[in-house]
Amino acid sequence: MNKKRVAVAMGGYSSERDISLKSGSIVCEFLDGAVYDIYPVHILSSGWFYSPDSGERVPVDKADFSFEVNGLKIIPDVIFNTIHGTPGEDGILAAYWHMLGIPQTSANYYQAALSFNKRDCLSVLKNFGIHVANSYYLNQGSEVPVEEIIKRVGLPCFVKPNRAGSSFGISKVKEMEDLLPALEKAFLEDKEVLIESALQGVEVSVGTYRKNGEIVVLPITEIVSENEFFDYEAKYEGKSDEITPARISEEIAEAVRKEAIRIYQVLNMNGVTRSEYILQDDIPHFIETNTTPGLSKESIIPKQVRAAGMTLTDFFGYLVESASEEK
């Protein structure tokens, strides 16, 4: 039996590159080598390369996403997309692979672009009755009406780059005079900024994926951050407790699961997504969704997979097979 050729795409052009490389290496480690031929591919601003363990850097031909292995031209059957940020999470590569006819494990290009743009995603979901925080949008170079913003969102509030992940550029603002420095920090990551009310309540994170056509919700994780919020240190440097399953009632857990399934359906997702919620007054308020969530050892999805009684090998296999069926 010919094994499927799976290219594991990792890296990217954003601040999340190093996290993505960790995610990609975990996928390469746990995908079943008896079932798949696995090819790590680094997509970097310096170039695209097939990068085997030997440290060799074999250029990828962008005309068909092929590369040479032992003198043979390899075109992947499936792409396992582990690129956080641009160009893997914002739909750019998804559109490129779609044109080439190569299936990939994450959301389709429009869904990826929509969910990566926090402002647009919130605007869509609000129309479906999804609970979200009050918000204010700003573009770089535009006037900053500080009093109007605070009147809309209150204090404390969060200032976030509109199109960035892993909490890069996010600040929690408690005093009015801290708003402008927070905006400057966010504008280093993106020309568009989102300012949101700071919701009060338990923060939870939940993975959702499709298996045999059915939407499956992974065990819910409760986030208890040592820092002011679930920032980069909390996510990747051990400054938080991530408790799976979350310490919430079954009734509230069921409300979170229903919301996760609904959002996955409304946004017409594929692959695994991870969504964050604040449980304010026991009602899940949507924060954001990630279409290429972290898969490194520090990441939430692998912990939820294990809590569900699955191995990463099985889970990654489901994602590859599901992508293949989509084609």
HELIX and SHEET records of a PDB file:
HELIX    1   1 ARG A   17  PHE A   30  1                                  14    
HELIX    2   2 ILE A   92  LEU A  100  1                                   9    
HELIX    3   3 TYR A  109  PHE A  116  1                                   8    
HELIX    4   4 LYS A  118  LYS A  126  1                                   9    
HELIX    5   5 VAL A  146  VAL A  153  1                                   8    
HELIX    6   6 MET A  176  ASP A  178  5                                   3    
HELIX    7   7 LEU A  179  PHE A  187  1                                   9    
HELIX    8   8 TYR A  232  TYR A  236  1                                   5    
HELIX    9   9 GLU A  250  VAL A  266  1                                  17    
HELIX   10  10 ILE A  300  ALA A  307  1                                   8    
HELIX   11  11 LEU A  312  GLU A  326  1                                  15    
SHEET    1   A 5 VAL A  58  PRO A  59  0                                        
SHEET    2   A 5 GLY A  47  TYR A  50 -1                                        
SHEET    3   A 5 TYR A  36  LEU A  44 -1                                        
SHEET    4   A 5 LYS A   4  GLY A  11  1                                        
SHEET    5   A 5 VAL A  78  ASN A  81  1                                        
SHEET    1   B 2 PHE A  67  VAL A  69  0                                        
SHEET    2   B 2 LEU A  72  ILE A  74 -1                                        
SHEET    1   C 4 SER A 135  ASN A 139  0                                        
SHEET    2   C 4 GLU A 192  SER A 197 -1                                        
SHEET    3   C 4 CYS A 157  PRO A 161 -1                                        
SHEET    4   C 4 SER A 171  VAL A 173 -1                                        
SHEET    1   D 4 GLU A 214  VAL A 217  0                                        
SHEET    2   D 4 VAL A 202  LYS A 211 -1                                        
SHEET    3   D 4 THR A 221  SER A 225 -1                                        
SHEET    4   D 4 SER A 240  ILE A 243 -1                                        
SHEET    1   E 4 GLU A 214  VAL A 217  0                                        
SHEET    2   E 4 VAL A 202  LYS A 211 -1                                        
SHEET    3   E 4 THR A 273  GLN A 280 -1                                        
SHEET    4   E 4 ILE A 283  ASN A 290 -1                                        
END                                                                             
